[in-house]
Amino acid sequence: MRIFKFAVPIALLVAGISWWMLSKNFQEVPGTSRVWITIGAAILSGIIAHFLFPKSEDN
């Protein structure tokens, strides 16, 4: 399935980078807001990656 090949790794990468950037540069943002921002960024990037990458030709 292409979702496990592209979308999930991209979502995890975006989640890690967003958490790191929020922790490093925006300490005044509450922890729960950081979590929600990170989750939203991961889901949005996963959805975008799912539609942007071509369908696999394995079928």
MOPAC internal coordinates of N, CA, C and O (Angstrom, degrees):
PM7 1SCF
backbone

  N    0.0000 0     0.00 0     0.00 0    0    0    0
  C    1.4473 1     0.00 0     0.00 0    1    0    0
  C    1.5244 1   109.39 1     0.00 0    2    1    0
  O    1.2310 1   121.36 1   -41.61 1    3    2    1
  N    1.2982 1   115.01 1   138.39 1    3    2    1
  C    1.4614 1   118.60 1  -176.14 1    5    3    2
  C    1.5238 1   112.48 1   -74.55 1    6    5    3
  O    1.2310 1   119.84 1   160.48 1    7    6    5
  N    1.3250 1   117.90 1   -19.52 1    7    6    5
  C    1.4621 1   118.44 1   179.96 1    9    7    6
  C    1.5266 1   110.57 1   -65.61 1   10    9    7
  O    1.2310 1   120.15 1   144.81 1   11   10    9
  N    1.3370 1   117.33 1   -35.19 1   11   10    9
  C    1.4513 1   119.86 1   179.37 1   13   11   10
  C    1.5190 1   111.53 1   -80.32 1   14   13   11
  O    1.2310 1   120.58 1   159.70 1   15   14   13
  N    1.3022 1   116.50 1   -20.30 1   15   14   13
  C    1.4561 1   120.20 1  -177.68 1   17   15   14
  C    1.5242 1   111.99 1   -81.75 1   18   17   15
  O    1.2310 1   119.58 1   142.65 1   19   18   17
  N    1.3156 1   118.41 1   -37.35 1   19   18   17
  C    1.4564 1   121.44 1  -175.37 1   21   19   18
  C    1.5296 1   113.84 1  -122.10 1   22   21   19
  O    1.2310 1   119.92 1   128.37 1   23   22   21
  N    1.3107 1   117.76 1   -51.63 1   23   22   21
  C    1.4624 1   120.69 1  -169.06 1   25   23   22
  C    1.5224 1   113.10 1   -67.06 1   26   25   23
  O    1.2310 1   120.12 1   135.19 1   27   26   25
  N    1.3103 1   117.37 1   -44.81 1   27   26   25
  C    1.4671 1   119.82 1  -177.57 1   29   27   26
  C    1.5233 1   112.12 1   -66.72 1   30   29   27
  O    1.2310 1   118.93 1   132.44 1   31   30   29
  N    1.3492 1   119.64 1   -47.56 1   31   30   29
  C    1.4769 1   117.42 1   177.03 1   33   31   30
  C    1.5237 1   113.42 1   -61.29 1   34   33   31
  O    1.2310 1   119.78 1   143.13 1   35   34   33
  N    1.3265 1   118.03 1   -36.87 1   35   34   33
  C    1.4599 1   120.51 1   178.21 1   37   35   34
  C    1.5217 1   109.96 1   -66.59 1   38   37   35
  O    1.2310 1   119.97 1   138.24 1   39   38   37
  N    1.3283 1   117.66 1   -41.76 1   39   38   37
  C    1.4632 1   120.65 1   178.87 1   41   39   38
  C    1.5296 1   110.83 1   -63.13 1   42   41   39
  O    1.2310 1   120.13 1   138.88 1   43   42   41
  N    1.3218 1   117.36 1   -41.12 1   43   42   41
  C    1.4671 1   120.25 1   178.57 1   45   43   42
  C    1.5229 1   111.50 1   -66.88 1   46   45   43
  O    1.2310 1   120.41 1   141.05 1   47   46   45
  N    1.3172 1   116.81 1   -38.95 1   47   46   45
  C    1.4580 1   120.78 1   178.13 1   49   47   46
  C    1.5314 1   110.70 1   -64.40 1   50   49   47
  O    1.2310 1   120.39 1   135.42 1   51   50   49
  N    1.3141 1   116.86 1   -44.58 1   51   50   49
  C    1.4659 1   121.07 1   178.39 1   53   51   50
  C    1.5246 1   110.51 1   -64.20 1   54   53   51
  O    1.2310 1   120.07 1   140.24 1   55   54   53
  N    1.3295 1   117.47 1   -39.76 1   55   54   53
  C    1.4636 1   120.41 1   178.92 1   57   55   54
  C    1.5251 1   110.78 1   -62.76 1   58   57   55
  O    1.2310 1   120.40 1   135.65 1   59   58   57
  N    1.3180 1   116.85 1   -44.35 1   59   58   57
  C    1.4605 1   119.88 1   178.98 1   61   59   58
  C    1.5137 1   112.86 1   -63.82 1   62   61   59
  O    1.2310 1   120.63 1   135.26 1   63   62   61
  N    1.3116 1   116.40 1   -44.74 1   63   62   61
  C    1.4693 1   120.09 1  -179.94 1   65   63   62
  C    1.5243 1   111.04 1   -67.00 1   66   65   63
  O    1.2310 1   119.94 1   139.42 1   67   66   65
  N    1.3265 1   117.72 1   -40.58 1   67   66   65
  C    1.4653 1   119.28 1  -179.69 1   69   67   66
  C    1.5254 1   111.07 1   -67.25 1   70   69   67
  O    1.2310 1   119.92 1   140.52 1   71   70   69
  N    1.3314 1   117.76 1   -39.48 1   71   70   69
  C    1.4605 1   120.24 1   177.65 1   73   71   70
  C    1.5280 1   110.66 1   -63.63 1   74   73   71
  O    1.2310 1   120.72 1   137.34 1   75   74   73
  N    1.3246 1   116.23 1   -42.66 1   75   74   73
  C    1.4620 1   121.04 1   179.73 1   77   75   74
  C    1.5328 1   110.93 1   -63.74 1   78   77   75
  O    1.2310 1   120.45 1   134.24 1   79   78   77
  N    1.3397 1   116.74 1   -45.76 1   79   78   77
  C    1.4636 1   120.04 1  -179.41 1   81   79   78
  C    1.5264 1   111.87 1   -65.88 1   82   81   79
  O    1.2310 1   120.17 1   139.53 1   83   82   81
  N    1.3331 1   117.29 1   -40.47 1   83   82   81
  C    1.4571 1   119.87 1   178.85 1   85   83   82
  C    1.5290 1   111.17 1   -66.42 1   86   85   83
  O    1.2310 1   120.34 1   141.69 1   87   86   85
  N    1.3103 1   116.96 1   -38.31 1   87   86   85
  C    1.4648 1   120.04 1   179.48 1   89   87   86
  C    1.5229 1   111.96 1   -71.49 1   90   89   87
  O    1.2310 1   120.53 1   145.35 1   91   90   89
  N    1.3145 1   116.58 1   -34.65 1   91   90   89
  C    1.4603 1   120.68 1  -176.60 1   93   91   90
  C    1.5227 1   112.20 1   -79.93 1   94   93   91
  O    1.2310 1   119.79 1   133.42 1   95   94   93
  N    1.3131 1   118.01 1   -46.58 1   95   94   93
  C    1.4574 1   121.97 1  -170.19 1   97   95   94
  C    1.5244 1   115.20 1  -101.80 1   98   97   95
  O    1.2310 1   119.96 1   160.82 1   99   98   97
  N    1.3116 1   117.68 1   -19.18 1   99   98   97
  C    1.4664 1   120.31 1  -173.69 1  101   99   98
  C    1.5274 1   110.59 1  -131.36 1  102  101   99
  O    1.2310 1   120.24 1  -114.62 1  103  102  101
  N    1.3232 1   117.14 1    65.38 1  103  102  101
  C    1.4586 1   121.21 1  -179.31 1  105  103  102
  C    1.5264 1   112.45 1   -68.19 1  106  105  103
  O    1.2310 1   120.18 1   159.05 1  107  106  105
  N    1.3326 1   117.26 1   -20.95 1  107  106  105
  C    1.4675 1   119.81 1  -178.08 1  109  107  106
  C    1.5285 1   112.79 1   -76.30 1  110  109  107
  O    1.2310 1   119.91 1   167.78 1  111  110  109
  N    1.3234 1   117.78 1   -12.22 1  111  110  109
  C    1.4669 1   121.45 1   177.24 1  113  111  110
  C    1.5334 1   107.83 1   -76.18 1  114  113  111
  O    1.2310 1   119.88 1   -50.79 1  115  114  113
  N    1.3283 1   117.83 1   129.21 1  115  114  113
  C    1.4740 1   120.08 1   179.69 1  117  115  114
  C    1.5310 1   112.16 1   -60.34 1  118  117  115
  O    1.2310 1   121.08 1   -26.06 1  119  118  117
  N    1.3136 1   115.54 1   153.94 1  119  118  117
  C    1.4615 1   121.59 1  -176.59 1  121  119  118
  C    1.5153 1   114.11 1   -60.14 1  122  121  119
  O    1.2310 1   120.40 1   139.92 1  123  122  121
  N    1.3355 1   116.84 1   -40.08 1  123  122  121
  C    1.4679 1   118.77 1  -179.32 1  125  123  122
  C    1.5282 1   110.82 1   -67.42 1  126  125  123
  O    1.2310 1   120.53 1   144.72 1  127  126  125
  N    1.3178 1   116.59 1   -35.28 1  127  126  125
  C    1.4659 1   119.43 1   177.22 1  129  127  126
  C    1.5226 1   110.90 1   -67.80 1  130  129  127
  O    1.2310 1   120.22 1   142.52 1  131  130  129
  N    1.3329 1   117.18 1   -37.48 1  131  130  129
  C    1.4685 1   120.18 1   176.31 1  133  131  130
  C    1.5229 1   111.13 1   -61.15 1  134  133  131
  O    1.2310 1   121.09 1   139.12 1  135  134  133
  N    1.3272 1   115.53 1   -40.88 1  135  134  133
  C    1.4688 1   119.46 1   179.47 1  137  135  134
  C    1.5217 1   110.41 1   -63.48 1  138  137  135
  O    1.2310 1   120.28 1   133.84 1  139  138  137
  N    1.3349 1   117.08 1   -46.16 1  139  138  137
  C    1.4699 1   120.05 1  -178.84 1  141  139  138
  C    1.5217 1   112.02 1   -66.48 1  142  141  139
  O    1.2310 1   120.08 1   142.34 1  143  142  141
  N    1.3259 1   117.45 1   -37.66 1  143  142  141
  C    1.4648 1   120.56 1   177.06 1  145  143  142
  C    1.5180 1   109.89 1   -64.50 1  146  145  143
  O    1.2310 1   120.24 1   137.57 1  147  146  145
  N    1.3305 1   117.15 1   -42.43 1  147  146  145
  C    1.4634 1   121.73 1   179.80 1  149  147  146
  C    1.5238 1   111.29 1   -65.07 1  150  149  147
  O    1.2310 1   120.16 1   136.01 1  151  150  149
  N    1.3132 1   117.30 1   -43.99 1  151  150  149
  C    1.4698 1   120.71 1   178.65 1  153  151  150
  C    1.5282 1   110.57 1   -63.17 1  154  153  151
  O    1.2310 1   120.48 1   135.81 1  155  154  153
  N    1.3321 1   116.69 1   -44.19 1  155  154  153
  C    1.4618 1   120.17 1   178.89 1  157  155  154
  C    1.5157 1   112.73 1   -62.43 1  158  157  155
  O    1.2310 1   120.50 1   138.94 1  159  158  157
  N    1.3324 1   116.66 1   -41.06 1  159  158  157
  C    1.4608 1   120.26 1   178.66 1  161  159  158
  C    1.5219 1   111.13 1   -65.36 1  162  161  159
  O    1.2310 1   120.37 1   139.38 1  163  162  161
  N    1.3237 1   116.89 1   -40.62 1  163  162  161
  C    1.4637 1   120.48 1  -179.71 1  165  163  162
  C    1.5335 1   111.23 1   -66.00 1  166  165  163
  O    1.2310 1   120.50 1   135.41 1  167  166  165
  N    1.3149 1   116.65 1   -44.59 1  167  166  165
  C    1.4711 1   119.93 1  -179.73 1  169  167  166
  C    1.5243 1   110.87 1   -65.33 1  170  169  167
  O    1.2310 1   120.52 1   134.14 1  171  170  169
  N    1.3245 1   116.61 1   -45.86 1  171  170  169
  C    1.4612 1   120.12 1  -179.54 1  173  171  170
  C    1.5294 1   111.64 1   -62.62 1  174  173  171
  O    1.2310 1   120.02 1   135.98 1  175  174  173
  N    1.3100 1   117.56 1   -44.02 1  175  174  173
  C    1.4630 1   119.71 1   179.50 1  177  175  174
  C    1.5254 1   111.48 1   -67.52 1  178  177  175
  O    1.2310 1   119.93 1   144.58 1  179  178  177
  N    1.3290 1   117.74 1   -35.42 1  179  178  177
  C    1.4586 1   120.63 1   176.34 1  181  179  178
  C    1.5185 1   112.47 1   -64.63 1  182  181  179
  O    1.2310 1   120.66 1   139.24 1  183  182  181
  N    1.3265 1   116.34 1   -40.76 1  183  182  181
  C    1.4708 1   120.28 1   178.26 1  185  183  182
  C    1.5226 1   110.45 1   -66.57 1  186  185  183
  O    1.2310 1   120.46 1   135.28 1  187  186  185
  N    1.3191 1   116.73 1   -44.72 1  187  186  185
  C    1.4664 1   119.90 1   179.14 1  189  187  186
  C    1.5241 1   110.73 1   -62.21 1  190  189  187
  O    1.2310 1   120.25 1   136.38 1  191  190  189
  N    1.3325 1   117.12 1   -43.62 1  191  190  189
  C    1.4644 1   120.50 1   179.46 1  193  191  190
  C    1.5263 1   111.03 1   -64.00 1  194  193  191
  O    1.2310 1   120.22 1   143.59 1  195  194  193
  N    1.3151 1   117.18 1   -36.41 1  195  194  193
  C    1.4658 1   120.95 1  -179.93 1  197  195  194
  C    1.5259 1   111.08 1   -61.91 1  198  197  195
  O    1.2310 1   120.00 1   141.18 1  199  198  197
  N    1.3211 1   117.61 1   -38.82 1  199  198  197
  C    1.4540 1   120.35 1  -178.02 1  201  199  198
  C    1.5215 1   113.83 1   -87.59 1  202  201  199
  O    1.2310 1   119.95 1   155.71 1  203  202  201
  N    1.3288 1   117.70 1   -24.29 1  203  202  201
  C    1.4591 1   119.38 1  -177.69 1  205  203  202
  C    1.5268 1   113.82 1   -81.86 1  206  205  203
  O    1.2310 1   119.99 1   145.12 1  207  206  205
  N    1.3197 1   117.62 1   -34.88 1  207  206  205
  C    1.4538 1   119.12 1  -178.77 1  209  207  206
  C    1.5176 1   110.50 1   -79.34 1  210  209  207
  O    1.2310 1   120.09 1   -36.44 1  211  210  209
  N    1.3114 1   117.44 1   143.56 1  211  210  209
  C    1.4722 1   120.56 1  -177.28 1  213  211  210
  C    1.5171 1   111.48 1   -68.36 1  214  213  211
  O    1.2310 1   121.73 1   -22.40 1  215  214  213
  N    1.3178 1   114.30 1   157.60 1  215  214  213
  C    1.4582 1   119.57 1   177.46 1  217  215  214
  C    1.5120 1   109.71 1   -67.97 1  218  217  215
  O    1.2310 1   121.48 1   -33.97 1  219  218  217
  N    1.3294 1   114.77 1   146.03 1  219  218  217
  C    1.4736 1   118.94 1  -178.39 1  221  219  218
  C    1.5221 1   109.66 1   -71.64 1  222  221  219
  O    1.2310 1   121.12 1   -29.18 1  223  222  221
  N    1.3086 1   115.47 1   150.82 1  223  222  221
  C    1.4626 1   122.02 1  -177.94 1  225  223  222
  C    1.5238 1   111.44 1   -98.38 1  226  225  223
  O    1.2310 1   119.12 1  -165.04 1  227  226  225
  N    1.3464 1   119.29 1    14.96 1  227  226  225
  C    1.4703 1   121.96 1  -176.57 1  229  227  226
  C    1.5254 1   112.53 1   -72.77 1  230  229  227
  O    1.2310 1   119.78 1   157.86 1  231  230  229
  N    1.3162 1   118.02 1   -22.14 1  231  230  229
  C    1.4760 1   120.13 1  -173.15 1  233  231  230
  C    1.4545 1   109.58 1   -62.58 1  234  233  231
  O    1.2310 1   120.10 1   180.00 1  235  234  233

